[in-house]
Amino acid sequence: MDDLKKLKQQAQGFKLLYVEDNDSLRENASKLLRKLFDGVEVAEDGAVAFELFKKHHFDIVITDIKMPNMNGISLAQHIKKIKPNTLIIIMSAFDDKEYLLDSIEVGIFRFIKKPVKISELSDVLEEALHHLRQEINSKLFTKHLENIFNYQSSMVMMINDTKPIIANDMFLDFFDCETINEFKKKHDNFGSEFLPHDGFLYNHDEIEWLDKLKTNERKLFHIKIRNLENKLRHFILKYQSVPEKNGYGVLSFEDVTELNLLKLFDQKQTSSDDLKLNTEAMIDLLEVIQRNSAKISMHNYYKGLSITNSAIISEMSNEEITIKTTYLQQKAIQNEQRTLIVSEALPSAIQCTDIGDISFENQSVVLKSLSFAHTSPIQRKTIRVGIEGKQNVSLFLAEGKFHGDIEIEDISLDAVKLRLKALPAGLEKGSVVRLDIVLELDKHPLIINTEATLLRKSESRLNYSVVFIFKETKKSELVKYITKRQMAIIREFKGLQNG
């Protein structure tokens, strides 16, 4: 009795149709079903049942197979055309096996053997009602998601593994689709529509776009696709998994075409001047990064040693931005009084040459004087270290020795950066010189005597910095020197951060 009361509560709001050509069986069953369901109709054959269904669109239909005018399988086929999610329960005798395959094709919910037992019927009805409740909750959840998605200012699509599930109107409108099913049919290989561009996400031999997104959750990627008018559109794409929904994730597409950033990502077209002049585009991109709560990387150097940690942008204006980062990175920024911001969402690293307030309590740093840098620290292939102790450098150019003051700023296995008070006459990019360098390794002299080529030169208020690429060196001894210096610098920096 308690089970029937529970079943009656579960059946509230649902309508049921019972179809049986045997008068006594139909009458007895209808008495029981009307105790459970508020809306129950009965029919003596398939044809009458179908006319009733067209009027009332029942949630559950219980039907015999063999009946006059229209059998149960034909009835099920007609019902599914009108309302595909109707749950149809077939009452089947042992000699009805020839209908089994047809029933499976139609999508019958369950079979009940005749004569029907009340306990078995109750179990099947409970299962059917549970299924209907789940379906309603799923539809409500989907509708709720669609409403949320349609309030977003960017294109949004939810996927399950690789299958699109829901998309907002903005997304569907962009691809000229009425429904997500239409999108799936028209764009069954969506990633192939991402066009190649420097620094952008697209399918190629080494990368499958969705795998790359899923393994870099919440990171921002640039993509380029064509719209209905065949015009290029530039989007920032992000993937975020749905908590407690295994395999589900949300893709967001933010259209940044109007920022005119494509040229900045094209290394063949972009010059150093182009990057420096695009301050407005840089600020716009940083705002996109902040809006998406995406992480950035901060890069600093301490005597050539790279200090790199993650950060987030907490506040920003046209004049300055505030980042939150680790204590270690704060100390590195404080020591160097400059820093670099790196993100896959940026066409180049951003350099900051004016450090504002550093709050160790709030883990924050205020950055001013921001501009795109033409080179990035992540492009370095070798470790550079600053020099400690004795050093002596001689520079020979065109058979003559340069007699000005020379100091080593840092050195690597392949290059050396020198600080000079004045530049030798005729020293230009590509100039070949001879360097004679003497360092101290384990209280013994380490001599580097080699030809070198000028890679670049720069000028500060008091000095010139020049970088030379070695043509050949004794690398085994230099490796030992750089390794020792690196360990010493690490110990020194750890002492600095504890001080």
C-alpha positions in Angstrom: 0.0 0.0 0.0 2.8 2.4 0.9 4.4 1.6 -2.5 1.2 2.6 -4.3 1.0 5.8 -2.3 4.5 6.7 -3.3 3.8 5.8 -6.9 0.7 8.0 -6.9 2.8 11.0 -5.7 5.3 10.3 -8.4 2.5 10.2 -11.1 1.2 13.7 -10.4 1.1 15.8 -13.5 1.5 12.8 -15.9 -1.1 11.4 -18.3 -1.5 7.7 -19.2 -3.3 5.8 -22.0 -4.2 2.2 -21.5 -5.1 0.1 -24.7 -6.6 -3.4 -24.3 -9.2 -5.2 -26.5 -10.3 -7.5 -23.7 -13.2 -5.8 -21.9 -12.7 -7.3 -18.5 -8.9 -6.8 -18.4 -9.4 -3.2 -19.6 -11.9 -2.5 -16.9 -9.9 -4.0 -14.0 -6.7 -2.3 -15.1 -8.3 1.1 -15.6 -9.6 1.0 -11.9 -6.1 0.5 -10.6 -4.5 3.1 -12.9 -7.1 5.8 -12.1 -6.1 5.4 -8.4 -2.5 6.3 -9.4 -2.9 8.8 -12.3 -5.1 11.9 -12.4 -5.4 11.7 -16.2 -6.2 8.2 -17.5 -7.9 7.3 -20.8 -8.6 3.7 -22.1 -9.2 2.4 -25.6 -10.3 -1.0 -27.0 -8.0 -0.9 -30.1 -5.1 0.9 -31.7 -7.2 3.1 -34.0 -9.3 4.5 -31.1 -6.2 4.9 -29.0 -4.4 6.9 -31.7 -7.4 9.3 -32.0 -7.2 9.8 -28.2 -3.4 10.3 -28.4 -3.8 13.1 -31.0 -6.0 15.0 -28.6 -4.2 14.4 -25.3 -0.5 13.7 -26.1 -0.1 11.2 -23.2 3.2 10.8 -21.4 2.9 7.0 -21.0 1.1 4.5 -23.2 0.4 0.9 -22.1 -0.8 -1.3 -25.0 -1.4 -4.8 -26.1 0.2 -6.0 -29.3 -2.6 -8.0 -31.0 -5.7 -5.8 -31.4 -8.3 -5.2 -34.1 -8.1 -2.2 -36.5 -4.5 -1.3 -35.5 -2.0 -3.4 -33.6 0.3 -2.2 -30.8 3.4 -1.8 -33.0 1.6 0.3 -35.6 0.1 2.4 -32.8 3.6 2.9 -31.3 5.0 4.0 -34.7 2.2 6.6 -35.2 2.7 7.9 -31.7 6.5 8.3 -32.0 6.0 10.4 -35.1 3.9 12.9 -33.1 5.7 12.8 -29.7 9.0 10.8 -29.9 9.7 11.0 -26.2 6.4 9.1 -25.2 7.2 6.1 -23.1 5.4 3.0 -24.6 5.0 -0.1 -22.5 4.0 -3.3 -24.5 2.0 -6.1 -22.9 3.3 -9.2 -24.6 2.4 -12.9 -24.5 5.0 -15.6 -25.1 3.8 -16.2 -28.7 4.4 -12.5 -29.7 8.2 -13.0 -30.3 7.8 -12.2 -34.0 7.1 -8.6 -32.9 10.3 -8.2 -30.9 12.6 -6.7 -33.6 9.8 -4.3 -34.7 9.4 -3.2 -31.1 13.1 -2.5 -30.7 13.2 -0.5 -33.9 10.2 1.6 -32.7 11.9 2.3 -29.4 9.6 0.6 -26.9 10.4 1.5 -23.3 9.6 -1.8 -21.6 7.9 -5.2 -22.1 5.5 -6.8 -19.6 4.5 -10.4 -19.9 0.8 -11.3 -19.9 -1.0 -12.0 -17.7 0.2 -8.8 -16.0 1.0 -8.9 -12.3 0.3 -5.8 -10.3 3.8 -5.8 -8.7 5.5 -6.0 -12.1 3.3 -3.3 -13.5 4.1 -1.0 -10.5 7.8 -1.5 -10.9 7.7 -0.7 -14.6 5.5 2.4 -13.9 7.9 3.6 -11.2 10.8 3.2 -13.6 8.9 5.1 -16.3 8.0 8.0 -14.0 11.6 8.2 -12.8 12.7 8.4 -16.4 10.2 11.2 -17.2 11.3 13.2 -14.1 14.9 12.9 -15.2 14.0 14.0 -18.7 12.1 17.1 -17.3 15.0 18.0 -15.1 17.4 17.6 -18.0 15.2 19.9 -20.1 14.9 22.5 -17.4 18.7 22.4 -16.9 19.3 22.7 -20.6 16.8 25.6 -20.8 18.5 27.3 -17.9 21.9 26.9 -19.5 20.5 28.3 -22.8 19.1 31.3 -20.9 22.5 31.9 -19.2 24.4 31.4 -22.5 22.2 33.9 -24.3 23.1 36.6 -21.7 26.8 36.2 -22.6 28.4 38.9 -24.6 30.4 36.3 -26.6 29.7 33.2 -28.7 29.3 30.1 -26.4 28.9 26.4 -27.0 28.8 23.4 -24.7 30.3 20.1 -25.8 30.3 16.6 -24.4 33.7 15.1 -25.3 33.6 16.3 -29.0 29.9 16.5 -29.5 28.2 20.0 -29.5 25.3 20.0 -27.0 24.1 23.6 -26.6 25.0 26.9 -28.2 23.7 30.5 -27.6 21.9 32.5 -30.2 24.9 34.5 -31.0 26.9 31.4 -31.9 24.1 29.9 -34.0 23.5 33.2 -35.8 27.2 33.5 -36.8 27.0 30.1 -38.5 23.4 30.8 -39.9 21.9 27.8 -38.0 18.5 27.6 -36.2 19.5 24.7 -33.9 22.6 23.0 -32.5 21.6 19.9 -34.6 21.7 21.9 -37.8 25.2 23.2 -36.8 26.4 19.7 -36.2 25.3 18.6 -39.7 26.8 21.7 -41.5 30.0 21.8 -39.5 30.8 18.2 -38.6 34.6 19.0 -38.8 34.5 22.3 -37.1 38.3 22.5 -36.4 39.1 22.4 -40.1 37.5 25.9 -40.3 40.2 27.4 -38.1 42.6 29.1 -40.6 46.5 29.1 -40.2 48.1 32.2 -38.8 51.3 32.8 -36.8 50.7 32.1 -33.1 47.1 30.9 -33.7 45.3 27.6 -32.9 44.5 25.4 -35.9 44.7 21.8 -36.9 48.1 20.7 -38.3 50.4 17.7 -38.1 51.4 18.3 -34.5 48.2 19.7 -33.0 44.5 18.8 -32.9 42.7 21.9 -31.8 40.3 20.4 -29.2 43.0 18.2 -27.6 45.2 21.4 -27.3 42.3 23.3 -25.6 41.4 20.5 -23.2 45.0 20.1 -22.0 45.3 23.9 -21.5 42.1 24.6 -19.7 41.2 28.3 -19.2 44.2 29.4 -21.4 43.3 31.8 -24.1 44.0 30.9 -27.8 43.6 32.9 -30.9 41.7 31.5 -33.9 40.8 32.9 -37.3 37.6 31.8 -39.2 35.5 33.2 -42.0 31.9 34.4 -41.5 28.9 34.0 -43.9 30.2 36.9 -46.0 33.6 35.1 -46.3 35.3 37.8 -44.3 38.0 37.0 -41.8 37.0 37.2 -38.1 39.5 37.0 -35.2 38.4 35.3 -32.0 39.9 34.5 -28.6 38.9 31.0 -27.7 38.8 29.5 -24.2 37.8 26.0 -22.9 36.5 25.4 -19.4 35.3 22.0 -18.1 32.0 21.8 -16.3 32.4 20.8 -12.6 31.0 17.4 -11.7 30.0 16.7 -15.3 32.6 14.4 -16.7 33.4 15.1 -20.4 31.4 18.3 -20.5 33.0 21.6 -21.3 32.2 25.1 -22.4 33.9 26.9 -25.4 33.7 30.7 -25.4 34.6 32.7 -28.6 35.2 36.4 -28.0 35.3 38.4 -31.3 38.3 40.8 -31.2 38.4 41.5 -35.0 37.8 45.2 -34.5 41.1 45.5 -32.5 43.0 44.9 -35.8 45.5 42.5 -34.1 46.1 40.0 -37.0 49.1 41.9 -38.3 50.7 42.0 -34.9 50.7 38.2 -34.8 52.2 37.9 -38.3 56.0 37.8 -37.7 56.7 38.4 -41.4 54.7 41.7 -41.4 55.2 43.1 -37.9 58.1 45.4 -37.2 59.4 46.5 -33.8 57.9 49.9 -34.5 54.5 48.3 -35.2 54.5 46.7 -31.8 55.5 49.8 -29.9 52.8 51.9 -31.5 50.0 49.5 -30.7 49.5 50.6 -27.0 45.7 50.7 -27.4 45.5 47.2 -28.8 47.8 46.0 -26.0 45.4 47.5 -23.3 42.4 45.9 -25.1 44.1 42.5 -25.1 45.0 42.8 -21.4 41.4 43.6 -20.6 40.3 40.4 -22.5 42.8 38.4 -20.4 41.5 40.0 -17.1 37.8 39.5 -18.1 38.5 35.8 -18.7 40.5 35.5 -15.4 43.3 34.0 -17.5 46.8 33.6 -16.0 49.8 35.4 -17.3 53.5 34.7 -16.7 55.9 37.2 -15.2 59.6 37.1 -16.3 62.5 38.7 -14.5 66.2 38.2 -14.2 68.6 38.2 -11.3 72.2 38.3 -12.5 71.1 36.4 -15.7 69.0 33.8 -13.8 65.5 33.6 -15.1 62.7 34.1 -12.4 59.3 33.1 -13.8 55.9 32.7 -12.0 52.2 32.9 -12.8 50.1 36.0 -12.1 46.6 37.4 -12.6 45.5 40.9 -13.5 43.4 42.2 -10.6 42.9 45.8 -11.7 43.7 47.9 -14.8 43.3 51.3 -16.4 44.8 53.1 -19.4 47.8 54.2 -17.3 48.6 51.2 -15.2 47.7 47.6 -14.3 47.8 45.8 -10.9 48.9 42.1 -10.9 48.9 39.5 -8.1 51.8 37.2 -8.1 54.1 35.2 -5.8 56.4 36.6 -3.2 59.4 35.3 -5.1 58.3 37.1 -8.3 57.6 40.3 -6.3 61.2 40.3 -4.9 62.6 39.7 -8.4 60.5 42.7 -9.8 61.6 44.8 -6.8 65.3 44.0 -7.4 65.2 44.5 -11.2 62.7 47.4 -11.2 61.3 46.1 -14.5 59.4 43.0 -15.7 58.0 41.2 -18.7 54.5 39.9 -19.1 54.1 36.8 -21.3 50.8 35.1 -22.4 49.7 32.9 -25.4 47.0 35.5 -25.8 49.6 38.2 -26.6 51.4 38.6 -29.9 54.6 39.5 -28.1 55.8 39.9 -24.5 54.9 43.2 -22.8 57.7 45.1 -21.1 57.2 47.3 -18.0 59.9 49.8 -17.3 58.2 51.6 -14.4 57.3 49.7 -11.3 54.8 51.3 -8.9 53.7 50.1 -5.5 54.7 46.6 -4.4 52.5 45.2 -1.6 53.8 42.0 -0.1 50.8 41.8 2.1 48.4 41.8 -0.8 50.8 40.0 -3.2 50.3 42.8 -5.6 52.5 44.9 -8.0 51.5 48.1 -9.9 53.0 48.2 -13.4 53.3 51.3 -15.5 54.9 52.3 -18.8 53.8 49.2 -20.7 54.7 48.4 -24.3 55.1 45.4 -26.5 58.7 44.0 -26.6 60.1 42.9 -29.9 61.9 39.9 -28.2 60.7 37.6 -25.5 62.7 35.8 -22.8 60.9 32.5 -23.6 62.9 32.6 -26.9 66.2 32.1 -25.1 67.7 28.7 -25.7 70.6 28.9 -23.3 71.2 29.9 -19.7 72.9 33.3 -19.1 74.6 34.2 -15.8 76.1 37.3 -14.4 79.8 37.4 -13.6 81.3 37.4 -10.1 84.9 37.9 -9.2 87.8 38.7 -11.5 87.2 39.3 -15.2 89.2 40.8 -18.0 88.0 41.5 -21.5 89.9 42.6 -24.6 88.1 43.4 -27.9 89.9 43.4 -31.2 88.3 45.0 -34.3 90.0 45.3 -37.7 93.4 44.3 -36.3 93.2 47.0 -33.7 92.5 46.7 -29.9 89.7 48.7 -28.4 91.0 50.6 -25.4 87.7 51.6 -23.7 86.3 50.2 -20.5 84.5 46.8 -20.9 82.5 44.8 -18.4 80.6 41.6 -18.8 76.9 41.9 -18.1 76.2 38.2 -18.6 77.6 35.1 -20.4 76.1 31.9 -21.9 77.6 29.0 -23.8 76.9 30.8 -27.1 77.1 34.5 -26.4 78.3 37.3 -24.1 76.7 40.6 -23.3 79.2 43.5 -22.7 78.8 46.9 -21.2 80.9 49.7 -22.8 81.3 53.4 -22.0 81.8 54.1 -25.7 81.5 52.1 -29.0 84.5 51.2 -31.1 84.4 53.0 -34.5 82.9 50.9 -37.3 81.2 48.4 -34.9 77.9 47.4 -36.6 75.5 44.5 -36.5 77.2 41.5 -38.2 80.7 42.9 -37.5 83.2 40.1 -36.7 85.6 40.8 -33.8 88.0 38.8 -31.6 87.3 38.5 -27.9 89.9 37.6 -25.3 88.0 36.9 -22.0 89.6 35.8 -18.8 87.4 34.6 -15.9 88.1 32.8 -12.6 87.1 29.1 -12.2 88.1 27.3 -9.0 90.8 29.9 -8.4 92.3 29.2 -11.8 91.9 31.3 -15.0 89.3 30.3 -17.5 90.4 31.7 -20.9 88.0 32.3 -23.8 89.7 33.4 -27.0 87.4 33.3 -30.0 86.0 35.2 -32.9 82.5 36.6 -32.4 79.8 38.3 -34.4 77.8 41.3 -33.2 74.1 40.3 -32.8 72.7 43.6 -31.5 73.6 46.8 -29.7 71.6 49.2 -27.5 72.2 52.5 -25.8 71.2 53.6 -22.3 71.8 57.0 -20.6 75.3 56.1 -19.5 76.4 53.0 -21.3 76.2 50.9 -24.4 75.2 47.2 -24.3 76.5 44.9 -27.1 75.8 41.2 -27.6 78.3 39.0 -29.4 77.7 35.4 -30.6 80.7 33.1 -30.1 82.1 31.3 -33.2 83.8 28.6 -31.1 84.6 28.2 -27.4 85.9 25.5 -25.0 82.4 24.6 -23.9 83.3 22.0 -21.3 85.0 24.6 -19.1 82.4 27.2 -19.8 79.6 24.7 -18.9 81.3 24.1 -15.5 81.6 27.9 -14.9 78.0 28.6 -15.8 76.7 25.7 -13.7 78.7 27.0 -10.6 77.5 30.5 -11.1 73.9 29.4 -11.5 74.0 27.6 -8.2 75.7 30.5 -6.5 73.1 33.0 -7.9 70.2 30.7 -6.8 71.6 30.7 -3.2 72.1 34.4 -3.3 68.6 35.1 -4.6 67.1 32.9 -1.9 69.0 34.9 0.7 67.7 38.1 -0.9 64.0 36.9 -0.7 64.5 35.9 3.0 66.0 39.3 3.8 
